[in-house]
Amino acid sequence: MKIIHEIYDIKEQIKKWKKEGLSIGFVPTMGFLHEGHASLIKTASKENDKVIVSVFVNPLQFGPTEDYSDYPRDIDHDSKICRENGASLIFNPSPKTMYGDKNYTHVNVDTLTNKLCGFSRPGHFQGVCTVITKFFNILSPDKAYFGEKDAQQLAVIKRMVKDLNFDIEIIGCPIIREKDGLAKSSRNTYLDNKGRQAALVLNKSLKSAHNLLESGEKDLSKVKKLIKNNIEKEPLATIDYIEIVDSLTLQPVYKIEDPILVAIAVYINNKVRLIDNFTFKIKQVK
């Protein structure tokens, strides 16, 4: 398995694969891979002849006070995960390779980015959409794989692909969790022992909300209140947002008609920001 750093080199490799009629799957990551990424790579390797994993900590999607400099990086570890799960190569460009000395062009998706993480992290999705557009243009994949933990990102990318007529199929893959329910995240490594235990409040709160919806509760304000009360019982947790939105448009909903997304973002120890979510739809009575 090769690691390629330059755009010209990876384009040449892709030309060879395309001439051979091989299908290409793409898994975009910021590295420091875990079992969640491994599941994406494994799924992509089952569905495509070749799989490219990008390892690129994208500066455009970090705010000035966020953890770009501290974000964990370990290309040797990432290579091992990629190799074990069927990746064909890693694309590991530098920021200068991707953006030159100055990037003047950006890609925006309106409306879907106004709430949730888009509200909490201004400019974040402009950075995400810009880098993913560049990757799509450079790599020309047939399919691209994204985790459902980043539900807003998945919805935004699907819309961008539709609006910009990319001939790429976007595949959402299930959230991978630790045995105790914590969603896998590269930022989990920031947590100390107490913080790691406190972080379990995210999944526990969402489970309680899911159970309430399953029991037939249709008042979504009560669902939000339940989540809020549960999180506030944990002294190390600070709520960034609790939102219930339409799973496609990401706009607020107040009653359940179409499938909904229940999404939360919580700071642990006032510094480690974690997200989690679930989707819910009313079961149709036959």
Sequence and secondary structure as in RCSB ss.txt:
>XXXX:A:sequence
MKIIHEIYDIKEQIKKWKKEGLSIGFVPTMGFLHEGHASLIKTASKENDKVIVSVFVNPLQFGPTEDYSDYPRDI
DHDSKICRENGASLIFNPSPKTMYGDKNYTHVNVDTLTNKLCGFSRPGHFQGVCTVITKFFNILSPDKAYFGEKD
AQQLAVIKRMVKDLNFDIEIIGCPIIREKDGLAKSSRNTYLDNKGRQAALVLNKSLKSAHNLLESGEKDLSKVKK
LIKNNIEKEPLATIDYIEIVDSLTLQPVYKIEDPILVAIAVYINNKVRLIDNFTFKIKQVK
>XXXX:A:secstr
 EEE  HHHHHHHHHHHHHTT  EEEEEE SS  HHHHHHHHHHHHH SEEEEEE   GGGS TTSSTTTS   H
HHHHHHHHHTT  EEE   HHHHHTT         STTSSHHHHHSTTHHHHHHHHHHHHHHHH  SEEEEETTS
HHHHHHHHHHHHHTT   EEEEE   B TTS B  GGGGG  HHHHHHTHHHHHHHHHHHHHHHTT   HHHHHH
HHHHHHHTSTTEEEEEEEEEETTT  B SS SS EEEEEEEEETTTEEEEEEEEE      
